[in-house]
Amino acid sequence: MPINETERLQIMKEIDSYQTSPKFKAKIREAEGLQASGKTHIGIAEYLLKNILEPGWSILELGCAAGNMLRIVRDIYKVHLNSSQKELVGVELVQGWAEWANNYFEDIEVYEGDVTHFNLDGHEEFDFVMLNDVIEHIQSSRYGCLFRKLQEVTHIGSVVYMHIPTPQAQLIERDQFIENVVPHHFLISGMSRFGFELVTLEHDVQTDCGSNLIEYSSNDIPRQVRKSRCSMNGWAKYCHMVFRRSSDRRLFQISPKSQDSGI
């Protein structure tokens, strides 16, 4: 459904909150390369290079801020993959970031819009869509709209990547305008309704934010999670989720395997 008036006003408050905060200029300095990228961006870049990105992909980032992560992905293609990507497109809620990115970058195009409700003017389907620390900031009534949008901007075989705070971290993190605890099963089941199968769900153990789980090394913390170098609330702070859009509806149903496929 279109965004209603209550949701629109809430979004406007969020935009005002971002554009008057120190984060606004900091994100621009990151995108310019004048300020070091955040440690989560570095961890995400390492994960994408090692596990996901393929030569020649068209790429969309939802919630791209001033375009720093798109710039990093562009450089990964040039330096590490010896390839170029078809296109680099972003969607960003904050008008100031979108305008700045379009004035600064020649090879990155950013559209102003809410990630659950946007128009890309001719850009149709992307090979790869990423949402980096965005999922937790969506209005709680709009997740179904987001899943549908992801279906609209992808094709069979497209990959969707999400870097998100774990529910344990989100229970206590409240430093931005909209903060939701988003359970993993909610995302998996929601994405499956629109034809996305889970490829990977794993905790982010690469990002190093100066806190680790040494003090929580008892046996009630799984060994995989204890590897994390960034923790909050006694648990790994972030995780990676990777989905692939499938054409076979049988993957999402408990049913006889002879049932006809089709989505």
Secondary structure, 3 states (H helix, E strand, C coil): CCCCHHHHHHHHHHHHHHHCCHHHHHHHHHHHCCCCCCHHHHHHHHHHHHHCCCCCCEEEEECCCCCHHHHHHHHHHHHCCCCCCCEEEEEECCHHHHHHHHHHCCCCEEEECECCECCCCCCCCEEEEEEECCHHHCCHHHHHHHHHHHHHCEEEEEEEEEEEECHHHHCCCCCCCCCCCCCHHHHHHHHHHCCEEEEEEEECCCCECCCCCHHHCCCCCCHHHHCCECEECCEECEEEEEEEECCCHHHHCCCCCCCCCCC
